[in-house]
Amino acid sequence: MEHLRKESPVSRAWREAGNPPPLTLSRSEWMGSADIFPIEYADILAFHKVVKGTLPLEGIRVHAPELRLQLEHESMSNLLRLRHAVLDAGSDQKALTTLLERSVSTMLVLLRASLRLLGEEPPADSQAVCARFTSRSTLNVSPVLRVLHHVRGTTLLSPRDGADLVEPYLSFANELVRYLDTFTEAKREDAE
């Protein structure tokens, strides 16, 4: 409790700046959790920056079977959340566009993790991630790219365009779930 009390002001400031709440793990929790959080650990291993102290990395590995299992779970959960959001939005075009805006970062996390599952370290740029995933999987990532361009301000979507994009976006999310559900090492080798 004492550590959490000390961390609280920093955590609050971090969240108020628009960031997700920080994860607080003990050393033993950190060392033993790569198997249940492989997507997060893969991103941490690739992009971490130590602000203070040390990050114990020795022995931390992300294994493909665990990554595939979490990735399939997260992809299905994402698809279900998207469907619920569509049900809530109904025919409200602005709400449908907002759900796309809010979900694209999750979709990009899933695509980065999918590239890792295919044995490739993903590029840092999200647009490059989409291009690589399309070339490796043959799934059509264009709905995700359209939302990404909108969020970046490159090509803005009108509420009507956003509403029209929901169906292909959901279709891609569904295809990703099927792709991961049937993923095998042979599929990984075929993609190479």
C-alpha positions as a LaTeX table, in Angstrom:
\begin{tabular}{lrrr}
\hline
Residue & $x$ (\AA) & $y$ (\AA) & $z$ (\AA) \\
\hline
Met1 & 0.00 & 0.00 & 0.00 \\
Glu2 & 2.82 & 2.42 & 0.79 \\
His3 & 4.28 & 2.03 & $-2.70$ \\
Leu4 & 0.85 & 2.52 & $-4.30$ \\
Arg5 & 0.24 & 5.67 & $-2.23$ \\
Lys6 & 3.60 & 7.10 & $-3.37$ \\
Glu7 & 2.89 & 6.18 & $-6.99$ \\
Ser8 & $-0.64$ & 7.62 & $-6.94$ \\
Pro9 & 0.15 & 11.29 & $-7.87$ \\
Val10 & 2.33 & 10.23 & $-10.79$ \\
Ser11 & $-0.30$ & 7.74 & $-11.95$ \\
Arg12 & $-3.05$ & 10.35 & $-11.71$ \\
Ala13 & $-1.03$ & 12.87 & $-13.74$ \\
Trp14 & $-0.25$ & 10.16 & $-16.32$ \\
Arg15 & $-3.96$ & 9.31 & $-16.72$ \\
Glu16 & $-5.01$ & 12.97 & $-16.85$ \\
Ala17 & $-2.56$ & 13.40 & $-19.72$ \\
Gly18 & $-4.68$ & 10.89 & $-21.65$ \\
Asn19 & $-2.63$ & 7.76 & $-21.04$ \\
Pro20 & $-3.93$ & 4.40 & $-19.84$ \\
Pro21 & $-3.36$ & 3.66 & $-16.16$ \\
Pro22 & 0.12 & 2.27 & $-15.49$ \\
Leu23 & 0.46 & $-1.37$ & $-14.57$ \\
Thr24 & 2.07 & $-2.00$ & $-11.22$ \\
Leu25 & 3.67 & $-5.40$ & $-10.82$ \\
Ser26 & 6.05 & $-6.86$ & $-8.31$ \\
Arg27 & 9.32 & $-8.20$ & $-9.69$ \\
Ser28 & 8.10 & $-11.81$ & $-9.38$ \\
Glu29 & 4.81 & $-10.91$ & $-11.10$ \\
Trp30 & 6.74 & $-9.23$ & $-13.91$ \\
Met31 & 9.07 & $-12.20$ & $-14.36$ \\
Gly32 & 6.19 & $-14.69$ & $-14.42$ \\
Ser33 & 3.65 & $-12.92$ & $-16.60$ \\
Ala34 & 5.09 & $-13.02$ & $-20.12$ \\
Asp35 & 3.11 & $-16.18$ & $-20.80$ \\
Ile36 & $-0.25$ & $-14.55$ & $-19.99$ \\
Phe37 & 0.46 & $-11.10$ & $-21.48$ \\
Pro38 & 2.58 & $-11.94$ & $-24.53$ \\
Ile39 & 1.18 & $-9.11$ & $-26.69$ \\
Glu40 & 2.05 & $-6.53$ & $-24.06$ \\
Tyr41 & 5.45 & $-8.06$ & $-23.29$ \\
Ala42 & 6.37 & $-8.19$ & $-26.99$ \\
Asp43 & 5.59 & $-4.47$ & $-27.28$ \\
Ile44 & 7.51 & $-3.72$ & $-24.09$ \\
Leu45 & 10.53 & $-5.70$ & $-25.28$ \\
Ala46 & 10.46 & $-3.88$ & $-28.62$ \\
Phe47 & 9.73 & $-0.33$ & $-27.51$ \\
His48 & 10.50 & 0.08 & $-23.79$ \\
Lys49 & 12.33 & 3.06 & $-22.37$ \\
Val50 & 13.56 & 2.93 & $-18.80$ \\
Val51 & 12.80 & 6.21 & $-17.06$ \\
Lys52 & 14.24 & 5.26 & $-13.69$ \\
Gly53 & 15.76 & 2.12 & $-12.24$ \\
Thr54 & 16.14 & $-1.07$ & $-14.23$ \\
Leu55 & 13.81 & $-3.31$ & $-16.16$ \\
Pro56 & 14.69 & $-6.98$ & $-15.57$ \\
Leu57 & 14.64 & $-8.53$ & $-19.03$ \\
Glu58 & 16.84 & $-11.59$ & $-18.56$ \\
Gly59 & 14.75 & $-14.69$ & $-19.16$ \\
Ile60 & 11.74 & $-12.78$ & $-20.51$ \\
Arg61 & 10.59 & $-14.44$ & $-23.73$ \\
Val62 & 7.41 & $-14.32$ & $-25.78$ \\
His63 & 6.51 & $-17.71$ & $-27.24$ \\
Ala64 & 4.39 & $-18.10$ & $-30.37$ \\
Pro65 & 1.76 & $-20.51$ & $-28.93$ \\
Glu66 & 1.01 & $-18.16$ & $-26.04$ \\
Leu67 & 1.01 & $-15.15$ & $-28.35$ \\
Arg68 & $-1.43$ & $-16.88$ & $-30.73$ \\
Leu69 & $-3.78$ & $-17.79$ & $-27.89$ \\
Gln70 & $-3.89$ & $-14.27$ & $-26.42$ \\
Leu71 & $-4.13$ & $-12.76$ & $-29.89$ \\
Glu72 & $-7.09$ & $-14.96$ & $-30.79$ \\
His73 & $-8.77$ & $-14.08$ & $-27.47$ \\
Glu74 & $-8.14$ & $-10.33$ & $-27.87$ \\
Ser75 & $-9.29$ & $-10.37$ & $-31.51$ \\
Met76 & $-12.55$ & $-12.11$ & $-30.63$ \\
Ser77 & $-13.08$ & $-9.75$ & $-27.68$ \\
Asn78 & $-12.46$ & $-6.80$ & $-29.99$ \\
Leu79 & $-14.99$ & $-8.13$ & $-32.51$ \\
Leu80 & $-17.60$ & $-8.57$ & $-29.78$ \\
Arg81 & $-16.95$ & $-5.04$ & $-28.42$ \\
Leu82 & $-17.32$ & $-3.64$ & $-31.94$ \\
Arg83 & $-20.63$ & $-5.45$ & $-32.42$ \\
His84 & $-21.90$ & $-4.15$ & $-29.07$ \\
Ala85 & $-20.86$ & $-0.62$ & $-30.01$ \\
Val86 & $-22.71$ & $-0.92$ & $-33.34$ \\
Leu87 & $-25.81$ & $-2.09$ & $-31.49$ \\
Asp88 & $-25.55$ & 0.88 & $-29.14$ \\
Ala89 & $-24.94$ & 3.36 & $-31.96$ \\
Gly90 & $-27.83$ & 2.12 & $-34.10$ \\
Ser91 & $-28.11$ & 4.40 & $-37.12$ \\
Asp92 & $-26.35$ & 7.38 & $-35.47$ \\
Gln93 & $-23.68$ & 8.11 & $-38.08$ \\
Lys94 & $-21.56$ & 10.24 & $-35.74$ \\
Ala95 & $-21.58$ & 7.51 & $-33.09$ \\
Leu96 & $-20.59$ & 4.90 & $-35.68$ \\
Thr97 & $-17.68$ & 7.06 & $-36.83$ \\
Thr98 & $-16.64$ & 7.61 & $-33.22$ \\
Leu99 & $-16.56$ & 3.86 & $-32.57$ \\
Leu100 & $-14.17$ & 3.46 & $-35.51$ \\
Glu101 & $-11.94$ & 6.23 & $-34.17$ \\
Arg102 & $-11.84$ & 4.69 & $-30.70$ \\
Ser103 & $-11.17$ & 1.15 & $-31.91$ \\
Val104 & $-8.42$ & 1.64 & $-34.47$ \\
Ser105 & $-5.57$ & 1.70 & $-31.91$ \\
Thr106 & $-6.68$ & $-1.73$ & $-30.64$ \\
Met107 & $-6.86$ & $-3.02$ & $-34.20$ \\
Leu108 & $-3.29$ & $-1.82$ & $-34.81$ \\
Val109 & $-2.06$ & $-3.58$ & $-31.65$ \\
Leu110 & $-3.64$ & $-6.78$ & $-32.98$ \\
Leu111 & $-1.98$ & $-6.35$ & $-36.38$ \\
Arg112 & 1.44 & $-5.74$ & $-34.79$ \\
Ala113 & 1.03 & $-8.86$ & $-32.68$ \\
Ser114 & $-0.12$ & $-10.81$ & $-35.75$ \\
Leu115 & 3.08 & $-9.85$ & $-37.56$ \\
Arg116 & 5.06 & $-11.14$ & $-34.59$ \\
Leu117 & 3.11 & $-14.37$ & $-34.77$ \\
Leu118 & 4.17 & $-14.59$ & $-38.40$ \\
Gly119 & 7.78 & $-14.32$ & $-37.23$ \\
Glu120 & 8.34 & $-10.69$ & $-38.16$ \\
Glu121 & 9.15 & $-7.72$ & $-35.95$ \\
Pro122 & 6.57 & $-5.11$ & $-36.95$ \\
Pro123 & 7.58 & $-1.70$ & $-38.28$ \\
Ala124 & 7.13 & 1.29 & $-35.97$ \\
Asp125 & 4.76 & 3.10 & $-38.35$ \\
Ser126 & 1.13 & 1.95 & $-38.24$ \\
Gln127 & 0.59 & 2.38 & $-41.97$ \\
Ala128 & 3.62 & 0.18 & $-42.64$ \\
Val129 & 2.21 & $-2.39$ & $-40.18$ \\
Cys130 & $-0.99$ & $-2.54$ & $-42.26$ \\
Ala131 & 0.94 & $-2.93$ & $-45.51$ \\
Arg132 & 3.15 & $-5.71$ & $-44.10$ \\
Phe133 & 0.20 & $-7.56$ & $-42.60$ \\
Thr134 & $-1.69$ & $-7.44$ & $-45.90$ \\
Ser135 & 1.30 & $-8.78$ & $-47.81$ \\
Arg136 & 1.89 & $-11.55$ & $-45.25$ \\
Ser137 & $-1.71$ & $-12.63$ & $-44.71$ \\
Thr138 & $-3.61$ & $-11.57$ & $-47.85$ \\
Leu139 & $-6.39$ & $-10.12$ & $-45.66$ \\
Asn140 & $-7.70$ & $-6.74$ & $-46.85$ \\
Val141 & $-6.68$ & $-4.17$ & $-44.24$ \\
Ser142 & $-7.99$ & $-1.17$ & $-46.22$ \\
Pro143 & $-10.87$ & $-0.41$ & $-43.79$ \\
Val144 & $-8.36$ & $-0.10$ & $-40.94$ \\
Leu145 & $-6.14$ & 2.12 & $-43.09$ \\
Arg146 & $-9.07$ & 4.42 & $-43.92$ \\
Val147 & $-9.81$ & 4.87 & $-40.22$ \\
Leu148 & $-6.10$ & 5.39 & $-39.48$ \\
His149 & $-5.90$ & 8.13 & $-42.14$ \\
His150 & $-9.01$ & 9.74 & $-40.65$ \\
Val151 & $-7.60$ & 9.69 & $-37.11$ \\
Arg152 & $-4.29$ & 11.12 & $-38.35$ \\
Gly153 & $-6.19$ & 13.86 & $-40.20$ \\
Thr154 & $-4.85$ & 12.80 & $-43.61$ \\
Thr155 & $-8.22$ & 11.93 & $-45.16$ \\
Leu156 & $-11.16$ & 12.80 & $-42.94$ \\
Leu157 & $-14.31$ & 10.72 & $-43.03$ \\
Ser158 & $-17.70$ & 12.39 & $-43.03$ \\
Pro159 & $-20.18$ & 10.85 & $-40.56$ \\
Arg160 & $-21.85$ & 9.13 & $-43.52$ \\
Asp161 & $-18.53$ & 7.78 & $-44.84$ \\
Gly162 & $-17.70$ & 6.53 & $-41.34$ \\
Ala163 & $-21.07$ & 4.84 & $-41.02$ \\
Asp164 & $-20.60$ & 3.20 & $-44.43$ \\
Leu165 & $-17.14$ & 1.98 & $-43.37$ \\
Val166 & $-18.42$ & 0.13 & $-40.29$ \\
Glu167 & $-19.53$ & $-2.94$ & $-42.26$ \\
Pro168 & $-16.19$ & $-3.56$ & $-44.03$ \\
Tyr169 & $-14.35$ & $-2.76$ & $-40.79$ \\
Leu170 & $-16.40$ & $-5.35$ & $-38.91$ \\
Ser171 & $-15.86$ & $-7.77$ & $-41.77$ \\
Phe172 & $-12.11$ & $-7.33$ & $-41.44$ \\
Ala173 & $-12.30$ & $-7.85$ & $-37.67$ \\
Asn174 & $-14.23$ & $-11.07$ & $-38.30$ \\
Glu175 & $-11.72$ & $-12.26$ & $-40.92$ \\
Leu176 & $-8.87$ & $-11.58$ & $-38.49$ \\
Val177 & $-10.55$ & $-13.76$ & $-35.86$ \\
Arg178 & $-10.96$ & $-16.59$ & $-38.39$ \\
Tyr179 & $-7.38$ & $-16.20$ & $-39.59$ \\
Leu180 & $-6.02$ & $-16.45$ & $-36.04$ \\
Asp181 & $-8.38$ & $-19.28$ & $-35.11$ \\
Thr182 & $-6.96$ & $-21.40$ & $-37.91$ \\
Phe183 & $-3.35$ & $-20.22$ & $-37.54$ \\
Thr184 & $-0.74$ & $-22.97$ & $-37.66$ \\
Glu185 & 3.01 & $-23.06$ & $-38.08$ \\
Ala186 & 2.36 & $-24.12$ & $-41.69$ \\
Lys187 & 0.46 & $-20.86$ & $-42.24$ \\
Arg188 & 3.46 & $-19.00$ & $-40.79$ \\
Glu189 & 5.79 & $-20.77$ & $-43.21$ \\
Asp190 & 3.44 & $-20.18$ & $-46.15$ \\
Ala191 & 3.39 & $-16.44$ & $-45.39$ \\
Glu192 & 7.17 & $-16.33$ & $-45.60$ \\
\hline
\end{tabular}
